[in-house]
Amino acid sequence: MSLDNRPVYTGGCQCGAIRFRVEGKLGDASICHCRMCQKAFGNFFAPLTSVRGADFSWTRGEPKRFQSSNHVKRGFCANCGTPLTYEAPDGMALAIAAFDHPEELGPTVQWGLEGKLPYVDDLSALPGYTTEDDPESAEFVKTMISYQHPDHDTDQWPPMGPRGEAGE
């Protein structure tokens, strides 16, 4: 919470080159099934929440933008490709998974149902496993080192090495 009791949210891209801060009430969290959002997110749908009316700022870097239609720009990290924004004349929405705590922003509405893929409603019925449950990839996963930015603000990223260079 901020000093005046407004909620504060932070987030950013996967590599940490772009970070943001939102202070105040967010709009309804939603998912959009339209084909344009599917392509922009490389996914079955785009999970977004509006920051219209909240105090929003980029705290590290800014996204590169692609004009996806005559009215909308899509912001993304030019370094790692993380989708970040949907920018329309009436305001901006941020990708829910780009927030440090996306679990706090469950969608409350769906848009673009004309583009909804026919199997999306059946996904929860699929068998589910943890990553380590796959015996063929378990060793691979155990040796994986993540270079992803942590889910909180940092003074700098990537961290400086012992000789002052970026990296580990």
C-alpha positions in Angstrom: 0.0 0.0 0.0 1.1 3.6 -0.6 1.2 6.2 2.1 -2.4 7.2 1.2 -3.6 3.6 1.4 -3.7 3.0 -2.3 -2.6 -0.4 -3.6 0.8 -0.6 -5.3 1.7 -3.1 -7.9 5.0 -3.7 -9.6 6.2 -5.8 -12.5 8.2 -6.1 -15.6 9.6 -8.2 -18.4 11.4 -11.5 -18.1 14.9 -10.2 -18.5 14.5 -7.2 -16.2 15.3 -4.5 -18.8 11.8 -3.0 -18.3 10.0 -2.5 -14.9 6.8 -0.7 -14.0 4.9 0.6 -11.0 1.1 1.1 -10.6 -0.4 2.9 -7.7 -4.1 2.9 -7.3 -7.1 0.8 -8.3 -6.7 -1.4 -11.4 -9.5 -2.0 -13.9 -11.2 -5.4 -14.3 -8.7 -8.1 -15.1 -9.8 -9.8 -18.3 -8.7 -12.3 -21.0 -9.2 -11.5 -24.7 -9.6 -14.3 -27.2 -9.4 -12.2 -30.4 -7.0 -13.3 -33.0 -4.9 -10.2 -32.7 -4.4 -10.7 -28.9 -3.6 -14.4 -29.6 -0.8 -13.4 -32.0 0.5 -10.6 -29.8 0.9 -13.0 -26.8 1.7 -16.2 -28.8 -1.0 -17.9 -26.7 -4.6 -19.0 -26.6 -5.7 -15.6 -25.2 -4.2 -12.4 -23.7 -4.7 -11.9 -19.9 -4.8 -8.1 -19.3 -5.7 -5.5 -16.7 -6.4 -1.8 -17.3 -4.3 0.8 -15.5 -6.7 3.6 -16.6 -7.2 6.0 -13.7 -4.2 4.7 -11.7 -0.8 6.3 -11.4 1.4 4.4 -13.8 5.1 4.8 -14.4 8.0 2.9 -16.1 10.7 2.6 -13.5 13.3 1.0 -15.7 13.4 1.2 -19.5 10.4 1.4 -21.8 8.8 -1.1 -24.2 9.3 -1.1 -27.9 5.9 -0.8 -29.6 4.2 -2.4 -32.6 1.2 -0.8 -34.2 -1.1 -3.8 -34.4 -4.1 -1.9 -35.8 -5.1 1.6 -36.7 -6.1 2.1 -33.0 -3.9 -0.1 -30.9 -0.2 -0.4 -30.1 1.4 -3.4 -28.4 4.3 -2.9 -26.1 7.0 -5.6 -25.5 10.5 -5.9 -24.3 12.9 -5.6 -27.3 15.5 -7.7 -25.4 13.5 -10.7 -24.3 10.2 -10.4 -26.2 7.9 -10.3 -23.1 4.5 -8.9 -24.1 3.7 -6.0 -21.8 1.0 -3.6 -23.0 -2.2 -3.1 -25.0 -2.4 0.7 -25.7 -5.6 2.1 -27.1 -6.9 5.7 -27.4 -9.0 5.2 -24.2 -6.2 3.9 -22.0 -3.6 1.2 -21.5 -3.8 -2.4 -20.1 -0.9 -4.4 -18.8 -0.2 -8.1 -19.3 -1.3 -9.8 -16.0 1.6 -12.3 -16.0 4.1 -9.3 -16.2 3.0 -8.3 -12.6 5.2 -9.5 -9.8 2.1 -11.1 -8.2 -0.2 -12.2 -11.0 -2.1 -14.4 -8.6 -3.7 -11.3 -7.2 -5.2 -10.4 -10.6 -7.6 -13.1 -11.5 -9.7 -12.4 -14.6 -13.3 -11.4 -14.1 -14.5 -11.2 -17.8 -13.7 -12.6 -21.2 -13.6 -10.5 -24.5 -13.3 -11.5 -28.1 -15.3 -14.7 -27.8 -15.6 -14.8 -31.6 -11.9 -15.9 -31.7 -12.0 -18.3 -28.7 -10.2 -21.5 -29.6 -12.6 -24.5 -29.3 -10.4 -26.4 -26.8 -9.8 -23.6 -24.3 -12.7 -24.6 -22.0 -11.4 -28.2 -21.8 -7.9 -27.4 -20.7 -8.6 -28.0 -17.0 -9.7 -31.5 -17.8 -6.3 -32.5 -19.2 -4.0 -34.6 -17.0 -1.6 -32.4 -15.1 2.0 -32.9 -13.8 4.8 -31.0 -12.2 7.8 -30.4 -14.3 9.8 -32.9 -12.2 7.2 -35.6 -12.9 8.7 -36.1 -16.4 11.5 -38.7 -15.9 13.1 -37.7 -19.2 13.4 -34.0 -18.4 13.9 -34.2 -14.6 17.7 -34.2 -14.7 17.6 -31.4 -17.3 15.4 -29.3 -15.0 17.5 -30.0 -11.9 20.5 -28.4 -13.6 18.6 -25.4 -15.1 19.9 -22.0 -14.0 17.3 -19.2 -14.4 18.4 -15.8 -15.7 14.9 -14.5 -15.3 14.5 -11.2 -13.3 13.1 -12.0 -9.8 9.5 -11.0 -9.0 10.4 -7.9 -7.2 12.2 -4.6 -7.9 16.0 -4.6 -7.9 18.4 -1.6 -7.9 20.1 -3.0 -11.1 19.8 -5.9 -13.4 21.5 -8.1 -14.3 23.5 -8.1 -11.1 27.2 -7.0 -11.3 29.9 -9.6 -11.2 33.0 -9.5 -8.9 34.9 -7.4 -11.5 32.0 -4.9 -12.1 30.7 -6.5 -15.3 27.1 -7.4 -15.8 26.3 -11.0 -15.2 27.2 -13.7 -12.7 
